[in-house]
Amino acid sequence: MPFESLKPGLENILSATQFSVNEKLTRVCELLQTSIPVYNWVGFYLANKAKKTLHLKAFAGAPTEHTVIPFGKGICGQVAESNTNFVVEDVLAQDNYIACNIAVKAEIVIPLFKDGKNIGQIDIDSHTADPFTKKDEHFLEWVNKKVAEIL
Ligand code: SME
């Protein structure tokens, strides 16, 4: 995957003065979804700690009805509580999984930390089985660190 080559474009989006925060998040999702063939859906959920819910703030790919996810529910809701990366090679093998689209075979969710607190996550769905490696995790941790700077 061309992770290193994507970093300058991502930094340009995040530092651009003409975009709102939501536009920046959407453009980051679009860049990842169009550049990496196995990233079929890319979204950012942000947490409402008081309500214990995750809210979809930006995405690229097919629209989903799961715009609000309670903590603990699905892969996303589990990461809201565990504060750790969750890489799912085969979504059908997961009991606590929320299906958005039957074409999805694998998913990766990486928590997004600001000032040491888990404030949301990047969520990626793939139509390819078992496509993610440690390199994806490290790259997406880098993306989240950069995104945290504008939140
Ligand atoms: N599959 C996720 C729900 C969000 S969609 O992938 C967009 C989950 O189980 O939490």
Backbone and ligand atoms as CSV (ligand in chain L), in Angstrom:
chain,resi,resn,atom,element,x,y,z
A,1,MET,N,N,0.857,-1.211,0.000
A,1,MET,CA,C,0.000,0.000,0.000
A,1,MET,C,C,0.890,1.258,0.000
A,2,PRO,N,N,0.428,2.301,-0.685
A,2,PRO,CA,C,1.267,3.512,-0.810
A,2,PRO,C,C,1.110,4.443,0.384
A,3,PHE,N,N,1.264,3.898,1.593
A,3,PHE,CA,C,0.964,4.719,2.767
A,3,PHE,C,C,1.828,5.978,2.842
A,4,GLU,N,N,3.155,5.798,2.663
A,4,GLU,CA,C,4.037,6.969,2.800
A,4,GLU,C,C,3.690,8.045,1.785
A,5,SER,N,N,3.335,7.611,0.568
A,5,SER,CA,C,3.063,8.600,-0.486
A,5,SER,C,C,1.762,9.359,-0.235
A,6,LEU,N,N,0.909,8.819,0.636
A,6,LEU,CA,C,-0.359,9.510,0.922
A,6,LEU,C,C,-0.210,10.574,2.002
A,7,LYS,N,N,0.855,10.483,2.779
A,7,LYS,CA,C,0.974,11.385,3.935
A,7,LYS,C,C,1.008,12.873,3.558
A,8,PRO,N,N,1.782,13.280,2.520
A,8,PRO,CA,C,1.788,14.715,2.197
A,8,PRO,C,C,0.404,15.248,1.818
A,9,GLY,N,N,-0.360,14.474,1.055
A,9,GLY,CA,C,-1.707,14.912,0.654
A,9,GLY,C,C,-2.623,15.033,1.867
A,10,LEU,N,N,-2.485,14.106,2.796
A,10,LEU,CA,C,-3.304,14.164,4.018
A,10,LEU,C,C,-2.920,15.379,4.852
A,11,GLU,N,N,-1.621,15.649,4.945
A,11,GLU,CA,C,-1.179,16.832,5.712
A,11,GLU,C,C,-1.669,18.114,5.058
A,12,ASN,N,N,-1.670,18.146,3.726
A,12,ASN,CA,C,-2.171,19.343,3.018
A,12,ASN,C,C,-3.637,19.592,3.326
A,13,ILE,N,N,-4.442,18.522,3.306
A,13,ILE,CA,C,-5.877,18.674,3.608
A,13,ILE,C,C,-6.047,19.221,5.026
A,14,LEU,N,N,-5.324,18.630,5.970
A,14,LEU,CA,C,-5.545,18.988,7.382
A,14,LEU,C,C,-5.030,20.386,7.715
A,15,SER,N,N,-4.058,20.877,6.949
A,15,SER,CA,C,-3.534,22.218,7.245
A,15,SER,C,C,-4.185,23.307,6.397
A,16,ALA,N,N,-5.051,22.925,5.456
A,16,ALA,CA,C,-5.667,23.922,4.561
A,16,ALA,C,C,-6.552,24.874,5.360
A,17,THR,N,N,-6.428,26.155,5.078
A,17,THR,CA,C,-7.196,27.144,5.861
A,17,THR,C,C,-8.609,27.329,5.317
A,18,GLN,N,N,-8.837,26.918,4.078
A,18,GLN,CA,C,-10.153,27.207,3.474
A,18,GLN,C,C,-11.227,26.161,3.793
A,19,PHE,N,N,-10.861,25.060,4.431
A,19,PHE,CA,C,-11.854,24.016,4.716
A,19,PHE,C,C,-12.263,24.041,6.183
A,20,SER,N,N,-13.540,23.726,6.426
A,20,SER,CA,C,-14.011,23.529,7.804
A,20,SER,C,C,-13.492,22.176,8.312
A,21,VAL,N,N,-13.631,21.944,9.608
A,21,VAL,CA,C,-13.202,20.661,10.175
A,21,VAL,C,C,-13.943,19.513,9.483
A,22,ASN,N,N,-15.247,19.670,9.289
A,22,ASN,CA,C,-16.015,18.583,8.651
A,22,ASN,C,C,-15.573,18.327,7.216
A,23,GLU,N,N,-15.266,19.416,6.483
A,23,GLU,CA,C,-14.779,19.242,5.110
A,23,GLU,C,C,-13.433,18.518,5.114
A,24,LYS,N,N,-12.591,18.865,6.068
A,24,LYS,CA,C,-11.279,18.200,6.141
A,24,LYS,C,C,-11.452,16.703,6.410
A,25,LEU,N,N,-12.323,16.384,7.363
A,25,LEU,CA,C,-12.539,14.960,7.685
A,25,LEU,C,C,-13.083,14.219,6.467
A,26,THR,N,N,-14.013,14.836,5.761
A,26,THR,CA,C,-14.583,14.200,4.566
A,26,THR,C,C,-13.513,13.999,3.500
A,27,ARG,N,N,-12.676,14.998,3.300
A,27,ARG,CA,C,-11.626,14.876,2.281
A,27,ARG,C,C,-10.597,13.804,2.655
A,28,VAL,N,N,-10.308,13.697,3.941
A,28,VAL,CA,C,-9.389,12.627,4.380
A,28,VAL,C,C,-10.008,11.262,4.060
A,29,CYS,N,N,-11.298,11.111,4.382
A,29,CYS,CA,C,-11.983,9.838,4.075
A,29,CYS,C,C,-11.941,9.555,2.579
A,30,GLU,N,N,-12.232,10.588,1.776
A,30,GLU,CA,C,-12.268,10.401,0.314
A,30,GLU,C,C,-10.893,10.026,-0.233
A,31,LEU,N,N,-9.857,10.685,0.286
A,31,LEU,CA,C,-8.506,10.386,-0.202
A,31,LEU,C,C,-8.133,8.929,0.099
A,32,LEU,N,N,-8.439,8.498,1.323
A,32,LEU,CA,C,-8.098,7.109,1.692
A,32,LEU,C,C,-8.922,6.119,0.879
A,33,GLN,N,N,-10.215,6.410,0.743
A,33,GLN,CA,C,-11.113,5.457,0.069
A,33,GLN,C,C,-10.803,5.341,-1.425
A,34,THR,N,N,-10.381,6.451,-2.039
A,34,THR,CA,C,-10.092,6.393,-3.481
A,34,THR,C,C,-8.668,5.907,-3.761
A,35,SER,N,N,-7.759,6.031,-2.798
A,35,SER,CA,C,-6.351,5.685,-3.055
A,35,SER,C,C,-6.009,4.243,-2.709
A,36,ILE,N,N,-6.729,3.679,-1.743
A,36,ILE,CA,C,-6.371,2.335,-1.263
A,36,ILE,C,C,-7.492,1.378,-1.666
A,37,PRO,N,N,-7.226,0.494,-2.628
A,37,PRO,CA,C,-8.299,-0.318,-3.220
A,37,PRO,C,C,-9.090,-1.149,-2.214
A,38,VAL,N,N,-8.456,-1.616,-1.129
A,38,VAL,CA,C,-9.194,-2.452,-0.168
A,38,VAL,C,C,-9.934,-1.633,0.891
A,39,TYR,N,N,-9.821,-0.304,0.844
A,39,TYR,CA,C,-10.577,0.557,1.762
A,39,TYR,C,C,-11.876,0.955,1.036
A,40,ASN,N,N,-12.933,0.194,1.222
A,40,ASN,CA,C,-14.167,0.445,0.468
A,40,ASN,C,C,-15.093,1.444,1.143
A,41,TRP,N,N,-14.985,1.548,2.446
A,41,TRP,CA,C,-15.764,2.559,3.197
A,41,TRP,C,C,-14.855,3.078,4.300
A,42,VAL,N,N,-14.783,4.401,4.419
A,42,VAL,CA,C,-13.924,5.027,5.437
A,42,VAL,C,C,-14.740,6.085,6.160
A,43,GLY,N,N,-14.768,6.026,7.487
A,43,GLY,CA,C,-15.531,7.038,8.224
A,43,GLY,C,C,-14.886,7.384,9.548
A,44,PHE,N,N,-15.232,8.582,10.047
A,44,PHE,CA,C,-14.835,9.005,11.392
A,44,PHE,C,C,-16.083,9.096,12.256
A,45,TYR,N,N,-16.061,8.382,13.377
A,45,TYR,CA,C,-17.085,8.527,14.417
A,45,TYR,C,C,-16.461,9.298,15.575
A,46,LEU,N,N,-17.203,10.245,16.146
A,46,LEU,CA,C,-16.743,10.953,17.343
A,46,LEU,C,C,-17.661,10.618,18.505
A,47,ALA,N,N,-17.087,10.547,19.695
A,47,ALA,CA,C,-17.820,10.078,20.880
A,47,ALA,C,C,-18.537,11.221,21.595
A,48,ASN,N,N,-19.744,10.921,22.062
A,48,ASN,CA,C,-20.424,11.769,23.040
A,48,ASN,C,C,-20.321,11.005,24.361
A,49,LYS,N,N,-19.381,11.430,25.197
A,49,LYS,CA,C,-19.069,10.669,26.421
A,49,LYS,C,C,-20.257,10.658,27.379
A,50,ALA,N,N,-21.014,11.780,27.445
A,50,ALA,CA,C,-22.142,11.867,28.378
A,50,ALA,C,C,-23.232,10.873,27.988
A,51,LYS,N,N,-23.515,10.796,26.692
A,51,LYS,CA,C,-24.574,9.889,26.212
A,51,LYS,C,C,-24.065,8.486,25.927
A,52,LYS,N,N,-22.738,8.307,25.927
A,52,LYS,CA,C,-22.131,7.018,25.585
A,52,LYS,C,C,-22.581,6.551,24.192
A,53,THR,N,N,-22.409,7.467,23.237
A,53,THR,CA,C,-22.741,7.144,21.845
A,53,THR,C,C,-21.632,7.656,20.924
A,54,LEU,N,N,-21.516,6.976,19.784
A,54,LEU,CA,C,-20.606,7.402,18.720
A,54,LEU,C,C,-21.441,8.017,17.606
A,55,HIS,N,N,-20.924,9.102,17.002
A,55,HIS,CA,C,-21.678,9.814,15.961
A,55,HIS,C,C,-20.830,9.919,14.703
A,56,LEU,N,N,-21.406,9.507,13.583
A,56,LEU,CA,C,-20.685,9.561,12.311
A,56,LEU,C,C,-20.541,11.022,11.883
A,57,LYS,N,N,-19.304,11.497,11.753
A,57,LYS,CA,C,-19.042,12.902,11.411
A,57,LYS,C,C,-18.699,13.070,9.942
A,58,ALA,N,N,-18.062,12.069,9.351
A,58,ALA,CA,C,-17.649,12.185,7.951
A,58,ALA,C,C,-17.404,10.787,7.425
A,59,PHE,N,N,-17.641,10.597,6.127
A,59,PHE,CA,C,-17.367,9.276,5.552
A,59,PHE,C,C,-17.206,9.387,4.051
A,60,ALA,N,N,-16.664,8.315,3.453
A,60,ALA,CA,C,-16.612,8.156,2.002
A,60,ALA,C,C,-16.988,6.713,1.712
A,61,GLY,N,N,-17.821,6.502,0.703
A,61,GLY,CA,C,-18.334,5.169,0.395
A,61,GLY,C,C,-19.845,5.200,0.499
A,62,ALA,N,N,-20.444,4.021,0.519
A,62,ALA,CA,C,-21.907,3.945,0.520
A,62,ALA,C,C,-22.483,4.522,1.818
A,63,PRO,N,N,-23.592,5.295,1.737
A,63,PRO,CA,C,-24.209,5.811,2.960
A,63,PRO,C,C,-24.617,4.666,3.881
A,64,THR,N,N,-24.527,4.905,5.202
A,64,THR,CA,C,-24.908,3.895,6.184
A,64,THR,C,C,-26.020,4.437,7.060
A,65,GLU,N,N,-26.882,3.529,7.528
A,65,GLU,CA,C,-27.916,3.985,8.472
A,65,GLU,C,C,-27.365,4.035,9.897
A,66,HIS,N,N,-26.146,3.512,10.093
A,66,HIS,CA,C,-25.580,3.454,11.447
A,66,HIS,C,C,-24.781,4.726,11.739
A,67,THR,N,N,-25.518,5.821,11.860
A,67,THR,CA,C,-24.861,7.111,12.104
A,67,THR,C,C,-24.679,7.369,13.602
A,68,VAL,N,N,-25.426,6.641,14.429
A,68,VAL,CA,C,-25.249,6.726,15.884
A,68,VAL,C,C,-25.107,5.300,16.416
A,69,ILE,N,N,-24.018,5.034,17.140
A,69,ILE,CA,C,-23.753,3.680,17.653
A,69,ILE,C,C,-23.503,3.775,19.161
A,70,PRO,N,N,-24.275,3.055,19.984
A,70,PRO,CA,C,-24.033,3.071,21.431
A,70,PRO,C,C,-22.685,2.425,21.775
A,71,PHE,N,N,-22.021,2.955,22.794
A,71,PHE,CA,C,-20.794,2.326,23.293
A,71,PHE,C,C,-21.113,0.852,23.589
A,72,GLY,N,N,-20.191,-0.025,23.234
A,72,GLY,CA,C,-20.362,-1.448,23.509
A,72,GLY,C,C,-20.980,-2.226,22.353
A,73,LYS,N,N,-21.659,-1.526,21.440
A,73,LYS,CA,C,-22.343,-2.219,20.329
A,73,LYS,C,C,-21.465,-2.228,19.076
A,74,GLY,N,N,-21.374,-3.388,18.459
A,74,GLY,CA,C,-20.611,-3.521,17.222
A,74,GLY,C,C,-19.113,-3.387,17.472
A,75,ILE,N,N,-18.367,-3.443,16.394
A,75,ILE,CA,C,-16.912,-3.303,16.488
A,75,ILE,C,C,-16.581,-1.892,16.975
A,76,CYS,N,N,-17.281,-0.912,16.416
A,76,CYS,CA,C,-17.024,0.489,16.781
A,76,CYS,C,C,-17.294,0.728,18.263
A,77,GLY,N,N,-18.457,0.269,18.723
A,77,GLY,CA,C,-18.834,0.492,20.120
A,77,GLY,C,C,-17.890,-0.202,21.086
A,78,GLN,N,N,-17.333,-1.337,20.676
A,78,GLN,CA,C,-16.362,-2.035,21.538
A,78,GLN,C,C,-15.065,-1.231,21.660
A,79,VAL,N,N,-14.649,-0.615,20.552
A,79,VAL,CA,C,-13.405,0.177,20.586
A,79,VAL,C,C,-13.594,1.449,21.429
A,80,ALA,N,N,-14.832,1.969,21.467
A,80,ALA,CA,C,-15.104,3.140,22.315
A,80,ALA,C,C,-14.805,2.806,23.776
A,81,GLU,N,N,-14.963,1.538,24.148
A,81,GLU,CA,C,-14.738,1.127,25.540
A,81,GLU,C,C,-13.356,0.529,25.776
A,82,SER,N,N,-12.795,-0.140,24.767
A,82,SER,CA,C,-11.518,-0.853,24.969
A,82,SER,C,C,-10.301,0.051,24.782
A,83,ASN,N,N,-10.471,1.139,24.007
A,83,ASN,CA,C,-9.362,2.064,23.686
A,83,ASN,C,C,-8.224,1.391,22.930
A,84,THR,N,N,-8.536,0.283,22.247
A,84,THR,CA,C,-7.468,-0.395,21.495
A,84,THR,C,C,-7.921,-0.693,20.065
A,85,ASN,N,N,-6.938,-0.865,19.193
A,85,ASN,CA,C,-7.224,-1.193,17.799
A,85,ASN,C,C,-8.011,-2.504,17.732
A,86,PHE,N,N,-8.926,-2.578,16.770
A,86,PHE,CA,C,-9.689,-3.814,16.560
A,86,PHE,C,C,-9.614,-4.136,15.070
A,87,VAL,N,N,-8.924,-5.225,14.753
A,87,VAL,CA,C,-8.787,-5.650,13.358
A,87,VAL,C,C,-9.604,-6.922,13.194
A,88,VAL,N,N,-10.589,-6.875,12.306
A,88,VAL,CA,C,-11.489,-8.012,12.093
A,88,VAL,C,C,-11.211,-8.599,10.713
A,89,GLU,N,N,-10.656,-9.807,10.704
A,89,GLU,CA,C,-10.314,-10.448,9.423
A,89,GLU,C,C,-11.565,-10.915,8.695
A,90,ASP,N,N,-12.560,-11.360,9.504
A,90,ASP,CA,C,-13.777,-11.940,8.924
A,90,ASP,C,C,-14.954,-11.486,9.785
A,91,VAL,N,N,-15.745,-10.560,9.267
A,91,VAL,CA,C,-16.826,-9.997,10.094
A,91,VAL,C,C,-17.873,-11.057,10.460
A,92,LEU,N,N,-18.018,-12.096,9.639
A,92,LEU,CA,C,-19.038,-13.123,9.927
A,92,LEU,C,C,-18.681,-13.935,11.170
A,93,ALA,N,N,-17.421,-13.912,11.567
A,93,ALA,CA,C,-16.986,-14.651,12.755
A,93,ALA,C,C,-17.207,-13.848,14.046
A,94,GLN,N,N,-17.711,-12.615,13.926
A,94,GLN,CA,C,-17.915,-11.758,15.105
A,94,GLN,C,C,-19.362,-11.816,15.572
A,95,ASP,N,N,-19.571,-12.040,16.871
A,95,ASP,CA,C,-20.930,-12.014,17.423
A,95,ASP,C,C,-21.433,-10.592,17.557
A,96,ASN,N,N,-20.564,-9.713,18.056
A,96,ASN,CA,C,-20.959,-8.331,18.312
A,96,ASN,C,C,-20.502,-7.466,17.147
A,97,TYR,N,N,-21.281,-7.530,16.081
A,97,TYR,CA,C,-20.933,-6.837,14.833
A,97,TYR,C,C,-22.199,-6.223,14.254
A,98,ILE,N,N,-22.092,-4.984,13.772
A,98,ILE,CA,C,-23.238,-4.318,13.143
A,98,ILE,C,C,-22.976,-4.298,11.638
A,99,ALA,N,N,-23.798,-5.004,10.877
A,99,ALA,CA,C,-23.599,-5.056,9.421
A,99,ALA,C,C,-24.158,-3.799,8.765
A,100,CYS,N,N,-23.314,-3.169,7.948
A,100,CYS,CA,C,-23.754,-1.982,7.204
A,100,CYS,C,C,-24.110,-2.376,5.778
A,101,ASN,N,N,-23.439,-3.412,5.284
A,101,ASN,CA,C,-23.497,-3.703,3.855
A,101,ASN,C,C,-23.042,-5.158,3.700
A,102,ILE,N,N,-23.812,-5.970,3.007
A,102,ILE,CA,C,-23.472,-7.402,2.941
A,102,ILE,C,C,-22.187,-7.676,2.171
A,103,ALA,N,N,-21.702,-6.689,1.432
A,103,ALA,CA,C,-20.453,-6.891,0.686
A,103,ALA,C,C,-19.225,-6.834,1.607
A,104,VAL,N,N,-19.405,-6.325,2.831
A,104,VAL,CA,C,-18.257,-6.130,3.723
A,104,VAL,C,C,-17.780,-7.461,4.278
A,105,LYS,N,N,-16.468,-7.706,4.175
A,105,LYS,CA,C,-15.883,-8.946,4.694
A,105,LYS,C,C,-14.967,-8.711,5.879
A,106,ALA,N,N,-14.348,-7.524,5.940
A,106,ALA,CA,C,-13.375,-7.253,6.999
A,106,ALA,C,C,-13.500,-5.801,7.434
A,107,GLU,N,N,-12.988,-5.522,8.641
A,107,GLU,CA,C,-13.130,-4.166,9.184
A,107,GLU,C,C,-11.937,-3.865,10.085
A,108,ILE,N,N,-11.547,-2.596,10.116
A,108,ILE,CA,C,-10.510,-2.163,11.058
A,108,ILE,C,C,-10.990,-0.875,11.717
A,109,VAL,N,N,-10.872,-0.835,13.037
A,109,VAL,CA,C,-11.266,0.365,13.786
A,109,VAL,C,C,-10.092,0.752,14.689
A,110,ILE,N,N,-9.652,2.000,14.556
A,110,ILE,CA,C,-8.505,2.498,15.323
A,110,ILE,C,C,-8.974,3.683,16.159
A,111,PRO,N,N,-8.807,3.623,17.491
A,111,PRO,CA,C,-9.260,4.743,18.317
A,111,PRO,C,C,-8.466,6.019,18.042
A,112,LEU,N,N,-9.142,7.144,18.249
A,112,LEU,CA,C,-8.526,8.460,18.007
A,112,LEU,C,C,-8.398,9.157,19.365
A,113,PHE,N,N,-7.144,9.442,19.740
A,113,PHE,CA,C,-6.884,10.026,21.058
A,113,PHE,C,C,-6.560,11.502,20.933
A,114,LYS,N,N,-7.170,12.300,21.814
A,114,LYS,CA,C,-6.772,13.714,21.931
A,114,LYS,C,C,-6.485,13.959,23.406
A,115,ASP,N,N,-5.302,14.511,23.683
A,115,ASP,CA,C,-4.865,14.743,25.070
A,115,ASP,C,C,-5.032,13.460,25.900
A,116,GLY,N,N,-4.698,12.323,25.282
A,116,GLY,CA,C,-4.736,11.053,26.000
A,116,GLY,C,C,-6.110,10.433,26.150
A,117,LYS,N,N,-7.147,11.119,25.644
A,117,LYS,CA,C,-8.511,10.576,25.791
A,117,LYS,C,C,-9.016,10.023,24.453
A,118,ASN,N,N,-9.726,8.907,24.535
A,118,ASN,CA,C,-10.319,8.285,23.344
A,118,ASN,C,C,-11.577,9.075,22.969
A,119,ILE,N,N,-11.466,9.911,21.931
A,119,ILE,CA,C,-12.595,10.799,21.585
A,119,ILE,C,C,-13.344,10.335,20.336
A,120,GLY,N,N,-12.909,9.255,19.734
A,120,GLY,CA,C,-13.589,8.779,18.527
A,120,GLY,C,C,-12.757,7.716,17.852
A,121,GLN,N,N,-12.932,7.587,16.542
A,121,GLN,CA,C,-12.231,6.496,15.848
A,121,GLN,C,C,-12.334,6.664,14.336
A,122,ILE,N,N,-11.407,6.020,13.658
A,122,ILE,CA,C,-11.552,5.844,12.212
A,122,ILE,C,C,-11.984,4.401,12.002
A,123,ASP,N,N,-12.967,4.231,11.118
A,123,ASP,CA,C,-13.543,2.907,10.851
A,123,ASP,C,C,-13.427,2.651,9.355
A,124,ILE,N,N,-12.880,1.494,8.990
A,124,ILE,CA,C,-12.726,1.147,7.573
A,124,ILE,C,C,-13.295,-0.236,7.317
A,125,ASP,N,N,-14.133,-0.312,6.293
A,125,ASP,CA,C,-14.708,-1.584,5.861
A,125,ASP,C,C,-14.048,-2.011,4.555
A,126,SER,N,N,-13.865,-3.320,4.399
A,126,SER,CA,C,-13.279,-3.837,3.165
A,126,SER,C,C,-14.149,-4.936,2.578
A,127,HIS,N,N,-14.234,-4.962,1.271
A,127,HIS,CA,C,-14.937,-6.041,0.570
A,127,HIS,C,C,-13.992,-7.222,0.307
A,128,THR,N,N,-12.739,-7.072,0.736
A,128,THR,CA,C,-11.735,-8.130,0.598
A,128,THR,C,C,-11.547,-8.793,1.960
A,129,ALA,N,N,-11.467,-10.118,2.000
A,129,ALA,CA,C,-11.260,-10.810,3.278
A,129,ALA,C,C,-9.825,-10.623,3.763
A,130,ASP,N,N,-9.688,-10.406,5.052
A,130,ASP,CA,C,-8.382,-10.338,5.731
A,130,ASP,C,C,-7.343,-9.473,4.997
A,131,PRO,N,N,-7.643,-8.203,4.728
A,131,PRO,CA,C,-6.730,-7.384,3.931
A,131,PRO,C,C,-5.763,-6.530,4.761
A,132,PHE,N,N,-5.954,-6.474,6.099
A,132,PHE,CA,C,-5.224,-5.483,6.899
A,132,PHE,C,C,-4.011,-6.104,7.586
A,133,THR,N,N,-2.924,-5.314,7.649
A,133,THR,CA,C,-1.698,-5.754,8.341
A,133,THR,C,C,-1.335,-4.703,9.395
A,134,LYS,N,N,-0.240,-4.972,10.108
A,134,LYS,CA,C,0.273,-3.999,11.094
A,134,LYS,C,C,0.562,-2.666,10.427
A,135,LYS,N,N,0.908,-2.711,9.139
A,135,LYS,CA,C,1.213,-1.452,8.436
A,135,LYS,C,C,-0.025,-0.568,8.342
A,136,ASP,N,N,-1.184,-1.197,8.132
A,136,ASP,CA,C,-2.429,-0.426,8.131
A,136,ASP,C,C,-2.644,0.206,9.506
A,137,GLU,N,N,-2.447,-0.615,10.549
A,137,GLU,CA,C,-2.647,-0.091,11.910
A,137,GLU,C,C,-1.744,1.106,12.169
A,138,HIS,N,N,-0.473,0.993,11.812
A,138,HIS,CA,C,0.470,2.087,12.088
A,138,HIS,C,C,0.136,3.316,11.272
A,139,PHE,N,N,-0.241,3.109,10.008
A,139,PHE,CA,C,-0.610,4.241,9.159
A,139,PHE,C,C,-1.854,4.944,9.709
A,140,LEU,N,N,-2.852,4.165,10.098
A,140,LEU,CA,C,-4.105,4.775,10.581
A,140,LEU,C,C,-3.910,5.434,11.952
A,141,GLU,N,N,-2.993,4.915,12.750
A,141,GLU,CA,C,-2.645,5.598,14.012
A,141,GLU,C,C,-2.040,6.965,13.687
A,142,TRP,N,N,-1.198,6.999,12.667
A,142,TRP,CA,C,-0.609,8.276,12.232
A,142,TRP,C,C,-1.703,9.228,11.747
A,143,VAL,N,N,-2.642,8.732,10.932
A,143,VAL,CA,C,-3.748,9.571,10.439
A,143,VAL,C,C,-4.514,10.149,11.633
A,144,ASN,N,N,-4.842,9.296,12.594
A,144,ASN,CA,C,-5.627,9.772,13.742
A,144,ASN,C,C,-4.867,10.811,14.562
A,145,LYS,N,N,-3.569,10.629,14.681
A,145,LYS,CA,C,-2.755,11.605,15.435
A,145,LYS,C,C,-2.811,12.965,14.739
A,146,LYS,N,N,-2.730,12.957,13.419
A,146,LYS,CA,C,-2.798,14.220,12.658
A,146,LYS,C,C,-4.190,14.826,12.751
A,147,VAL,N,N,-5.216,13.987,12.640
A,147,VAL,CA,C,-6.592,14.483,12.713
A,147,VAL,C,C,-6.877,15.075,14.103
A,148,ALA,N,N,-6.335,14.446,15.145
A,148,ALA,CA,C,-6.564,14.944,16.511
A,148,ALA,C,C,-6.091,16.389,16.658
A,149,GLU,N,N,-5.080,16.771,15.886
A,149,GLU,CA,C,-4.555,18.133,15.995
A,149,GLU,C,C,-5.551,19.188,15.529
A,150,ILE,N,N,-6.528,18.809,14.705
A,150,ILE,CA,C,-7.516,19.806,14.218
A,150,ILE,C,C,-8.859,19.686,14.946
A,151,LEU,N,N,-8.973,18.765,15.890
A,151,LEU,CA,C,-10.253,18.604,16.607
A,151,LEU,C,C,-10.229,19.360,17.936
L,1,SME,N1,N,-19.587,-2.469,11.316
L,1,SME,C1,C,-19.552,-1.461,12.328
L,1,SME,C2,C,-20.688,-0.476,12.170
L,1,SME,C3,C,-20.341,0.701,11.361
L,1,SME,S1,S,-20.317,0.396,9.697
L,1,SME,O1,O,-19.127,-0.477,9.424
L,1,SME,C4,C,-20.175,1.765,8.809
L,1,SME,C5,C,-19.587,-2.092,13.700
L,1,SME,O2,O,-19.782,-3.297,13.824
L,1,SME,O3,O,-19.432,-1.364,14.676
